[in-house]
Amino acid sequence: MAPRKRPETQKTPEVVVRRKSKRSRSPRELEPEAKKLCAKGPGSSRRFDSSCLWAELASLQVPPPCSSIVRALHQHKLGRASWSSLQQGLQQSFLHSLASYRIFQKAAPFDRRATSLAWHPTHPSTLAVGSKGGDIMLWNLGTKDKPTFIKGIGAGGSITGLKFNPLNTNQFFTSSMEGTTRLQDFKGNTLRVFTSYDTLNFWFCSLDVSAQSRMVVTGDNVGHVVLLNMDGKELWNLRMHKKKVTHVALNPCCDWFLATASVDQTVKIWDLRQVRGKSSFLYSLPHRHPVNAACFSPDGAQLLTTDQKSEIRVYSASQWDCPLTLIPHPHRHFQHLTPIKAAWHPRYNLIVVGRYPDPNFKSCTPYELRTIDVFDGSSGKMMHQLYDPESSGIISLNEFNPIGDTLASVMGYHILIWSQQEAGMRK
């Protein structure tokens, strides 16, 4: 069901710090109650079969923590363990810690749904969030100060892309349905307008920035991609897709490497040094459905794509034109929902994405929960699910902070902050 539209009145950002409660439990902890539901007699209208969701969740095997990370590091230093085996041990330890993750802070600062989020690149407790009404909030989780709030224009001002300026992290870039891509500060000042449309028929849907080459790239709702330098000079403006460009991403290791995703059911990879026109892409990756996102892994060696219905794909640099992994996953799209996008963990080969259960999905079970799912990026195997019964809506966006120990989620009007239970208690 689409979220109801709230009255257009400015809200004071509301932040809730949550302590440990019996109700904040993971799907595993709720398993005994679910088994009771599964065991109900024939007269119950909520009868589950033997393959109910909880039986599936109980079968998820989270690897045990590494017996000794210090020992593993020592073995690696002595040359007795490879870097990949050390990374695997660290990843297993992190996956084990997810069992203790809980929501420890929650905010609902906007009168329209949240549409974008970005962690500060050097302050791992600082988060920026944009809304459908153009509002932007800067939230420092480590202090009790009120978040900084910038009021948007309301209807038609949706923030579609949000990135901190890597050259000055007191500033940020935005793309919006207002028809602009701009650089702003957190006093609400516009420092530079990079692109602008003077009509309501065109707007910008995506944004990325490179510090190394000092470039800004943005895509619009009719298929154009614009490349500019940090001074605002347009380098080129080309129609690279037939329809809306939902996502643009520069490779973090080779920033001349660009991926673009579109509702025309393709993801394209480009070499910015060789772009001459719409046919000069290196690879075109066809999908079965429109695509919400395409983002490179932190090491630049993989590409993660999310379609608008039921599939997540992982492509590898060894063969960009053929997916390495296909992950069936329900996350269908509708107009009044912030598009669901899968994201990488910043340190491990893990994928995090919100689940929107679909009764037509092959493996759907009765009363399936709207969880946050964590997958192994290599095998595509489900490794863990996060769930809070007090926050059971559809979670569209999930991003780990640069350290990788805190997760920010967007659920309708709400911003959820997940961390380990012990860390949440300390805060």
N, C-alpha and C positions, 0 to 999 in steps of 0.2 A: 504494500500500500504506500502511495506517495506521502511524504511528510507534509503536514499541513502548514500552510504559509502563516507566519506570525505577523502581527501588526508591525508596520514600519516605524517603530519608535526606537530611538537610540538606547542601547542597553549598557549598563555598567558591567564590565567583564566580571563574571562570577566564577570563582575558582574554588573547588572543593578538594580538601585533602582527606583521603580516606585511609582509615586504619584497618587493621586486620579484622575481618568479620566472618562469621560462620557462613554467610551467604556468598562471599567472594571465593568461589571454589572452581577448580578446573574441571573439564569434562571427566577426567579420571576419578576425581573425588566425588562426583555426582553419580558414579556408576552403580552403587548399591540401590539408590532410589530408582534408577532407570530399570534395573533388573526387576523391581517390584511391578513396574508398568508392563514389562515384557511378560510377566507371569500372570497377569489378570485373565480371568476366565472368559469364555465365549460371549458372555453377555455384555462385556465392556466395549464401549465405542472407541476406546483408545488402545485396542489390542495391537501388540507388536508381534512380528514373527521372530524366528530364531536368529535372523540376520539383522536385528535392530541396530540402530546407531551405536548403542553403548557396547555391544559385543564387538563392533568394528573398532571403536576407540580402545577397548581393552586389549585388542590385538596389536596395537601400535607399540613397537619395541623401541624405546629410546635407549641408545647405547649407554652402558655404565660409564661413569666418569673415569678418566685416565687414572690408573692406580697411583701414579706420581708424576705430575707435570715436571717437577724439578728433576726427577730421574730421567725423564724423556729428553729434557733439555741437555742434561749431562751426556746422555748417550749420543745425541746429535753433535755436541761439541767434540766428542771423541771420534766422530765419524762412523759410529755404529748404528746410526738411525738416519734415514733420509729426511729431508725437509718435508716431503709430502706426508710421511708417517707421523711426524711431529704435528703438522697442521691437522691431521685427522684426529689425533689425540686431543688437541685443543678444541676442535669442533665437537667431539663427543662430550667433553666436559661442559661446554656451553649448552648443548642440547639437554643434558641432564639438569642444568640449572633452570631451564624453562618451566619445569614442573612447579617451581616456587614463584613464578611471575604472577603478580596481581596488579590491578589498577590502584595506584596510590594517589593520583591526582586526576581531577576531572574539571572541565570548564565548558560553559555554554555562553560565549560572549556575543554571539551574532543573532540577528533577527532573521537571517536566511542561512541555509546550509553552508558548511565549510566546503571549499572546493580545491584548496591546495595547501601544501605545507612544506617547510624546509628547515632543517637543522642548521644552526650556526656552524660554520666549518672549524672554528677554533675554540668555541665555548660550548662544550657538549651538553650543558644544561639549558641552553637557550634555543627557543623554537619560534619560528614565524608561521602564521596561519592566515590564509586569505579566505574570503567568503563570496557567495554569489551576489551580495550587494556591494562588493568592492571594499568592504571593511578589511583591515589588516591588524593583527595582534602580534606583538612581540612579547613573549612570555619567558621570563627567567625562572626556571623551576627551583633554583637553589636559594631564592630569596622570598620573603613574605611581602615584598613590594607589589603594588598593583601592576598588572601587565600594561605595556604601552599600547594604546588603541588609536588607530587612524580610521576615521569615519569615511566610508565610500559614498558613491552617488546614489546608491539604492538600486532599483530595477535597471538592468542593462549594464551594470558595472562589474560583473562577475570576474574574479581574479582567476585566470586560466593557467598561469605559470608564475612561479615565485622562486627567485634565486638570490642568495646573498652575493654582493659584489666581492669577488675574490681579491681585488686590489685594495678595497676599503670596506671592511665588514660592518661598518656603521651605516652602510647603504645597501639597497637591494634593487633588483630588477623585477619588473612585473610585465606580464602580458594580460590583456583583459578584453572583455566584450565591449568595453567602452570604445574600442577601436584604436588602442595605442599599445606600444611597447615602450616602457620608460624606466629611468633610473630615479629612485627616490631615497630620502632619508627618513629616519623614524620620528622626525618632527612634522612629517606630513608634506615636506617640500619636494616638488618635482625638480630634479637637477638637470635632467636632459630627456627629451622626447626623441626616441630613435625611429619609431614608425608611427604613422597616424593616418586614420581614414576619417573623412568628413561626412560619412554616411553611416546609417545604422544597419545597412545591408552587409557590411564587411567588418570583421573583427579578427583579433589574434587569439590563437588557441593553445600555443605552446612556446616554450622559451628554453634556451640553454646559453651558457657563457663559458668562455675559455680564458683563463688567466695567462697561460703561456703565450698564445698568439694574440691575445687581446681582441677577441671576436665575440660578437653577439649574433645568435641565429634565432629566428622566430618564424612560425608558420601560421597561415590564416585559414579561414573557413571555406575558401574556394580552391585550395590546393597550392597556393604560392608559398615559397620559402624565401626569406630575405636574410642576407648575410651582411653584417655591418662591422666596422671596427669600433673600438671603445670611444672614439671621438665622435661617433654618430655618422660617419661617412658610409653611405651605401656602396657595397662592393658588387652585389648583384641582387636581382629580384626576378625569380623564375617560377613558372608554374610547373612544379615537380610531380604533382598528383592530380587526379581528376576531381577529387573531392576534398573535404576538410582534412587538414594536417593536424592530427590529434596530439602528436608528440614529436619532438626533435631532441636528439641526444648526440653530443660530441664525445668521442672516445677519450677517456681520461688519460690514456697513455700516448695516443696518437691523435691529437686534436684536429688534424686535417681530415679525420675519418668521421663521417656524419651518418647517423641513421634517422630516417623519417618514417612515421607511421601514419596511416590514413584510414578513413572510413571507406575508401575505394578497395579495401580488402588486400592491401599490399603494405609491405615494409620495404624500403629501399635503402641501400647503402651507397654512399657517395665518397669520392675523393675530392675534397674541396679545391685541390690544386688543379683538377682536370675538369671541373664542371663547365660545360659549354651550352647545355640545354637540357630539356626534360628527358632526353634519351641517353644522357652521358653517365647514368648510374653504373656502379660496378656490379651490383647484384639487385635483383627484384625478387622478394620473397612472398609468393602468393599465400593468402590465408583463406579459410572457408567463410569467415565472417569479417565485418569491419574490425579494425584494430584500435585499441585504446592507448597502448603504450609500447615502446621499444627502448630498452635501456641497456647500456653496456655494463658488464660486471666491473668491480673496482680495479681489476688487473687488465681490463680492456680486451680480454681474450674470449669473452662470451657475450651473447646478446639475448636478452630476455624479452619476449613479446607476450602481450595479453590481448586476446580478442574480446569481442563484446558478448560472448555467449558461454563457451564451455571448454576453452583450450588455452593452455599456457605452453609456450615453446621456448626451448633453449637452443641457440645456434652457436657454433664454435668457429674460431678463426681458422681452424684447419680446413673447414668446408662451409663457408658462409651460406651457400645456396641450398643446404640440406639440413633440416633440424637434427640436432644431436639427441634431444629428448622431447617427447610430446607428453604433456601432463593433462589428462582430462580433469576438468574442474568447473563446478557451476558458479558463474558470476555474471549472469545475464544483465543486460542493460535496459534501462527505461529513462524517459525524459527527465523525470524529477529526482533522479539519483545521481550523485557525483560518480562519474565512471570509475569502476573498480580497476585498479592497476597493481600488478605484482611488482615487488621490489627486491633488490639484493640486500643481504646482510653485508655491512662494510668490511668484514674481516674473514668471513667464512663462506664456503660455497653453498649458501642456503638462500632459499626464496621464501618470502612472506607475502601472503595475499588473503584478503577477506573472502568468505564463502557466502554466496546468496543461493540457498537451496532451490533447486528446480525440480518440480515433480516429474518433468519429462526427461530428466537426466538419468542415464542408465543405472547408476549405482545409488540413486536417491533412496533414502529410507524414510519411513513415516516420522513426522515431527522432527526432522533434522534441524540441528542448531545452526545459527549464523556465527560460526567460529572464525578465528584467524588461524590459517593453516600455514605450517612451516614444512617446506619440501627440501630434500637434498637436490642440489643443482646438477649433480652428475647422474644419479640414478632416477630422479623424478619420484622417489619414494616419500610418502608422507612420514614426517619425523615427529611432529607434535601439533597439538591444537590448543589455542588459548580461548577461554570463554569465561565471561562473567555474567551470571543470570540477571544482575541489576543493569547491565548494559548489553541488551540482547538484540539490538538493531543491526542493520546491514552496515558493515564496516568497509568503506570504499578505499581508503588510503592507509598505508602502514609504512612508516619509515623508522629505522633504527638510527640513533645518534652516531656521530663519527667513531666513538669508542665502541659502540655495538652492545652496550649494556642496558639501554633504555629505549623503549619502543613508543612512538607517538602514533595514534590512530585517529581517523576521522570517521564519525558515525553520525550522519545527519547534521544537526546543529552542534553536536558535542565533540570535544577533543578529549581523548583518553590517553593517559600516560601510564604505561606498564613498566614495572621493574621487579627485581627480586623482592620477595616478601620482607627479608631482613633490611634491605635498602629502603623500602617504602616505610618501614617502621621508624628508621632513623630520621627520615625527612619529616 
